[in-house]
Amino acid sequence: MKLSLDTDTRILVADDGHGEKRYDLYSREAFSLLSREWVKVGWAIKYIYSFSWAGRPIIQLPEDMIRAQEAIYRLRPDVIIETGVAHGGSLIYYASLLKGFGIPGRVIGIDIEIRPHNRKAIEAHELYPMITLVEGSSTAPEIVEQVRAMVKPGEKVLVLLDSNHTRDHVAGELDAYAGLVSSGSYIVATDGVMQWLGDVPRAKPEWTHDNPSTAAIEFAAKHPEFTLEAHPPFVFNEGEMTEQITHWPSAWLRRA
């Protein structure tokens, strides 16, 4: 997609190789197209590596963090399961939301390797009593069973997949953890932004098909009990905006 912008005439011209389309610069269509390019540039310059939450690095786009907050406030889950721990910022973020919202829940973080300095920092954090760390492959049967055993009957569960982002690995995680998701809750295949990055520095061309969104779309097609949503609906903005400012397109799978 080639974009050209004229701020004097307030026109955005988009050329997809099959012809040009012209949009009012202040239209939703222009916002969507420009946001897509902003997201790609931001990924290339590692914009998401510039944030922390309560003292721990959090490798997330703030827009996605706010969407997750909306879901957590509405769902009020007893258990949040996240695959992929990294520096622990997301675990701390989810724990802080539960505590701030007065939800007596807990967070389970799973990673194939929790580096000692990250583990030490997470365990020293004031919110660590709400967090359980599980080290091992998120798709290994023994790890899946260990996590299943931590969930009590009747608890409301939200799952976020943020570890290895290949299509096959995410598909394996969806198969492994979807059964834990409560009715009305979600399993979220994060970082499908990869599908937009095939022509971006540091990316790989095969990401256009080898990405979490592909796995989520294929999973939804095979599992009618799950519906793929653009993002958790919020009454104030439902249907009012596109989802282009996100690293999590085609991510939110809601269980009926």
C-alpha positions as CSV (number, residue, x, y, z in Angstrom):
1,M,0.0,0.0,0.0
2,K,1.4,3.4,-1.0
3,L,0.1,6.4,0.8
4,S,0.5,10.1,0.0
5,L,-0.8,12.8,2.2
6,D,-1.6,16.4,1.4
7,T,-2.3,18.4,4.6
8,D,-3.3,21.5,2.6
9,T,-6.2,19.8,0.8
10,R,-6.7,17.3,3.7
11,I,-6.7,14.4,1.4
12,L,-5.0,10.9,1.9
13,V,-4.4,9.0,-1.3
14,A,-4.0,5.2,-1.0
15,D,-2.7,3.1,-3.9
16,D,-2.9,-0.7,-3.5
17,G,-1.5,-1.4,-6.9
18,H,-4.9,-1.8,-8.5
19,G,-5.8,1.9,-8.4
20,E,-6.0,4.9,-6.2
21,K,-8.6,5.8,-3.6
22,R,-8.9,9.2,-2.0
23,Y,-10.0,9.8,1.6
24,D,-10.8,12.8,3.7
25,L,-7.8,13.1,6.0
26,Y,-10.1,13.3,9.0
27,S,-12.1,10.3,8.1
28,R,-12.2,6.9,9.8
29,E,-10.8,5.3,6.7
30,A,-7.8,7.6,6.7
31,F,-7.3,7.0,10.4
32,S,-7.3,3.3,9.8
33,L,-4.7,3.4,7.0
34,L,-2.4,5.8,8.8
35,S,-2.6,3.9,12.1
36,R,-1.6,0.7,10.3
37,E,1.6,2.5,9.1
38,W,2.2,4.0,12.5
39,V,2.0,0.6,14.1
40,K,4.5,-0.9,11.6
41,V,7.0,2.0,12.2
42,G,6.5,1.7,15.9
43,W,7.3,-2.0,15.8
44,A,10.4,-1.4,13.7
45,I,11.9,1.2,16.2
46,K,10.9,-1.0,19.2
47,Y,8.4,1.5,20.6
48,I,6.8,-1.1,22.8
49,Y,10.1,-1.6,24.7
50,S,9.9,1.9,26.1
51,F,7.3,1.3,28.9
52,S,7.2,-0.2,32.4
53,W,4.4,-1.0,34.8
54,A,4.9,-0.6,38.5
55,G,8.6,-0.9,38.1
56,R,8.8,-3.8,35.7
57,P,9.4,-3.6,31.9
58,I,6.2,-4.3,30.0
59,I,6.5,-5.1,26.3
60,Q,3.0,-4.2,25.2
61,L,1.3,-1.5,23.2
62,P,-0.6,0.8,25.6
63,E,-3.7,0.6,23.5
64,D,-3.8,-3.2,24.0
65,M,-3.2,-2.8,27.7
66,I,-6.3,-0.6,27.9
67,R,-8.4,-3.1,25.9
68,A,-7.3,-5.8,28.3
69,Q,-8.2,-3.6,31.3
70,E,-11.7,-3.2,29.8
71,A,-12.1,-6.9,29.6
72,I,-10.8,-7.6,33.0
73,Y,-13.1,-5.0,34.7
74,R,-16.1,-6.4,32.9
75,L,-15.3,-10.1,33.3
76,R,-13.9,-9.9,36.9
77,P,-11.9,-13.2,36.4
78,D,-10.8,-15.3,39.3
79,V,-7.8,-16.5,37.4
80,I,-5.7,-14.9,34.6
81,I,-3.4,-17.2,32.8
82,E,-0.6,-15.7,30.7
83,T,1.9,-17.7,28.6
84,G,5.1,-15.8,28.2
85,V,6.6,-14.0,31.2
86,A,9.7,-12.1,30.0
87,H,10.4,-9.3,32.5
88,G,7.1,-9.9,34.3
89,G,5.5,-6.5,33.5
90,S,2.3,-8.0,32.2
91,L,1.9,-10.3,35.2
92,I,2.3,-7.3,37.5
93,Y,-0.1,-5.3,35.3
94,Y,-2.9,-7.9,35.5
95,A,-2.3,-8.4,39.2
96,S,-2.5,-4.7,39.8
97,L,-5.8,-4.5,37.9
98,L,-7.3,-7.3,40.0
99,K,-6.2,-5.6,43.2
100,G,-7.3,-2.2,42.1
101,F,-10.8,-3.5,41.0
102,G,-11.2,-5.4,44.3
103,I,-11.2,-8.7,42.5
104,P,-9.9,-11.5,44.8
105,G,-8.1,-13.2,41.8
106,R,-4.7,-14.4,40.9
107,V,-2.4,-14.5,37.9
108,I,-0.5,-17.6,36.6
109,G,2.5,-16.9,34.4
110,I,4.1,-19.7,32.3
111,D,7.4,-19.5,30.4
112,I,9.8,-22.0,29.0
113,E,12.6,-20.1,30.8
114,I,12.2,-17.5,33.6
115,R,15.6,-15.9,33.8
116,P,17.0,-15.7,37.4
117,H,17.1,-11.9,37.5
118,N,13.5,-11.6,36.2
119,R,12.3,-14.2,38.7
120,K,14.1,-12.4,41.5
121,A,12.5,-9.1,40.6
122,I,9.0,-10.5,40.2
123,E,9.3,-12.4,43.5
124,A,10.4,-9.2,45.3
125,H,7.5,-7.2,43.9
126,E,4.7,-6.2,46.4
127,L,2.1,-7.9,44.1
128,Y,3.9,-11.2,43.9
129,P,1.6,-12.8,46.5
130,M,-1.1,-12.7,43.7
131,I,1.2,-14.4,41.1
132,T,2.3,-17.9,40.5
133,L,5.2,-18.6,38.2
134,V,5.4,-21.9,36.2
135,E,8.6,-22.7,34.3
136,G,8.4,-25.0,31.3
137,S,7.0,-25.2,27.8
138,S,3.4,-23.9,27.7
139,T,2.3,-26.8,25.5
140,A,4.1,-29.6,27.4
141,P,1.4,-32.0,28.7
142,E,2.9,-31.9,32.2
143,I,2.9,-28.1,32.3
144,V,-0.7,-27.9,31.0
145,E,-1.9,-30.4,33.7
146,Q,0.0,-28.5,36.4
147,V,-1.8,-25.3,35.4
148,R,-5.2,-27.1,35.1
149,A,-4.7,-28.3,38.7
150,M,-4.4,-24.7,39.9
151,V,-7.8,-23.8,38.6
152,K,-10.7,-24.6,41.0
153,P,-14.1,-25.8,39.7
154,G,-16.4,-22.9,38.9
155,E,-13.7,-20.2,38.7
156,K,-13.8,-17.7,35.9
157,V,-10.7,-17.9,33.8
158,L,-9.2,-15.5,31.2
159,V,-6.2,-16.7,29.1
160,L,-3.7,-14.6,27.2
161,L,-1.2,-16.3,24.9
162,D,2.0,-14.3,24.6
163,S,4.9,-16.7,24.3
164,N,6.2,-18.3,21.1
165,H,4.2,-16.5,18.3
166,T,4.5,-19.1,15.5
167,R,1.2,-20.3,14.0
168,D,1.8,-23.9,15.1
169,H,2.8,-23.0,18.7
170,V,-0.2,-20.7,19.2
171,A,-2.4,-23.4,17.7
172,G,-1.0,-25.8,20.3
173,E,-1.7,-23.4,23.1
174,L,-5.2,-22.8,21.9
175,D,-5.9,-26.5,22.0
176,A,-4.3,-26.8,25.4
177,Y,-5.9,-24.0,27.2
178,A,-9.2,-23.2,25.5
179,G,-11.0,-25.8,27.7
180,L,-10.1,-23.7,30.8
181,V,-11.8,-20.6,29.4
182,S,-15.1,-19.7,31.1
183,S,-18.3,-19.0,29.3
184,G,-18.3,-15.4,28.3
185,S,-14.6,-15.1,28.8
186,Y,-11.7,-15.1,26.3
187,I,-8.5,-16.8,25.2
188,V,-6.4,-14.1,23.5
189,A,-3.8,-14.9,20.8
190,T,-1.7,-11.8,21.1
191,D,0.8,-10.2,18.6
192,G,-0.9,-11.1,15.4
193,V,0.6,-7.8,14.2
194,M,3.2,-10.0,12.7
195,Q,0.9,-10.5,9.7
196,W,1.4,-6.8,8.8
197,L,5.2,-6.7,9.1
198,G,6.4,-8.8,6.2
199,D,8.1,-5.8,4.6
200,V,9.4,-4.2,7.8
201,P,13.1,-4.3,8.9
202,R,13.9,-7.2,11.3
203,A,10.7,-9.0,10.2
204,K,10.4,-12.1,8.1
205,P,8.2,-12.4,4.9
206,E,6.6,-15.7,6.2
207,W,5.1,-13.8,9.1
208,T,2.2,-12.9,6.7
209,H,0.9,-16.4,7.3
210,D,2.9,-17.7,10.2
211,N,1.4,-15.7,13.0
212,P,-1.0,-15.9,16.0
213,S,-3.9,-14.4,14.1
214,T,-3.8,-17.2,11.5
215,A,-3.9,-19.7,14.3
216,A,-6.9,-17.9,16.0
217,I,-8.9,-17.7,12.8
218,E,-8.3,-21.4,12.1
219,F,-9.2,-22.3,15.7
220,A,-12.5,-20.3,15.5
221,A,-13.4,-22.1,12.3
222,K,-13.1,-25.5,14.0
223,H,-14.6,-24.5,17.3
224,P,-18.1,-22.9,17.0
225,E,-18.3,-22.4,20.7
226,F,-15.7,-19.6,20.2
227,T,-16.3,-16.3,18.4
228,L,-13.5,-14.2,17.1
229,E,-14.0,-10.5,18.1
230,A,-12.1,-7.4,17.1
231,H,-11.7,-6.5,20.7
232,P,-13.8,-6.8,23.9
233,P,-16.9,-4.7,23.3
234,F,-17.3,-1.6,25.4
235,V,-20.7,0.2,25.1
236,F,-19.2,3.7,24.7
237,N,-17.2,2.9,21.6
238,E,-18.7,-0.4,20.2
239,G,-18.9,-0.1,16.5
240,E,-17.5,3.4,16.5
241,M,-13.8,2.8,15.7
242,T,-11.6,0.4,13.8
243,E,-9.0,-1.8,15.5
244,Q,-5.9,-0.6,13.7
245,I,-4.0,0.7,16.7
246,T,-3.2,-2.7,18.1
247,H,-0.6,-5.5,18.1
248,W,-3.4,-8.0,18.7
249,P,-5.6,-8.1,15.5
250,S,-7.9,-11.1,15.3
251,A,-6.9,-12.1,18.8
252,W,-9.9,-12.2,21.1
253,L,-11.7,-15.5,21.1
254,R,-14.8,-15.4,23.2
255,R,-16.4,-18.6,24.5
256,A,-20.2,-18.8,24.3
